Amino acid sequence: MGNVEILKRGDVQLTSAGTGIRHSEVCNGDEDNHLIQIWAFPWKASLQPAYFTRHFTEEEKQDKWALLVAPVGSDGVSTDRDGDGPAPVQSDVAFYATVLSPNRIISREMPRLEGERKAYIQVVQSSGFNQGVALGAHVRVEIGNQSVEMREGDGVFVHAAPREELRMTNLGSSVAEVLLFDVGL
């Protein structure tokens, strides 16, 4: 596909390998960096290879859920290589991100789709690499009558019924960067 790109904070790159691609990834420079690489299983085989890039500002994610990736055909999803809005994925998943201020609460109603959904929540480790107790962000996730506290680097799966509300509270004194993956079962 011939793509060469340097990804920066807020960038989302989505590659659909489809019928096959060759690719490599290298760090640009000598400084350590953090990135998150997610793989989603497509809902059909033999797709054509495709590549999409999106950028989301801190303001778009500040104290709200920003939709970064959504199924092809969903509202607001463009299949343009460098389009606006969420990147298109050929799978029953949606990826959201927030940059949650201290003492703030946000919520998300699980989709009005048939059947149970699963959400995976990841608190991004933004305070830097360490091998000890997690530093930085500290959040509480609530859904139904269940609650769990999480720190940087932690991840958790939650099951939800359609229209069930997922609430997140930043309990810490620093900004919490959190990813939410809404996955069909």
Salt bridges, closest charged atoms under 4 A:
ASP11 OD2 - LYS8 NZ 3.83
ASP11 OD1 - HIS55 ND1 2.60
GLU25 OE2 - HIS23 NE2 3.11
GLU58 OE2 - ARG9 NE 3.16
GLU58 OE2 - LYS61 NZ 3.55
ASP63 OD2 - ARG104 NH1 3.33
ASP82 OD1 - ARG81 NH1 2.84
ASP92 OD2 - ARG117 NH1 3.09
GLU109 OE2 - ARG112 NH2 3.21
GLU116 OE2 - HIS159 ND1 3.50
GLU142 OE1 - ARG140 NE 3.79
GLU142 OE1 - ARG167 NE 3.81
GLU149 OE1 - HIS138 NE2 2.74
GLU177 OE1 - ARG9 NH2 2.82
ASP182 OD1 - ARG117 NE 2.90
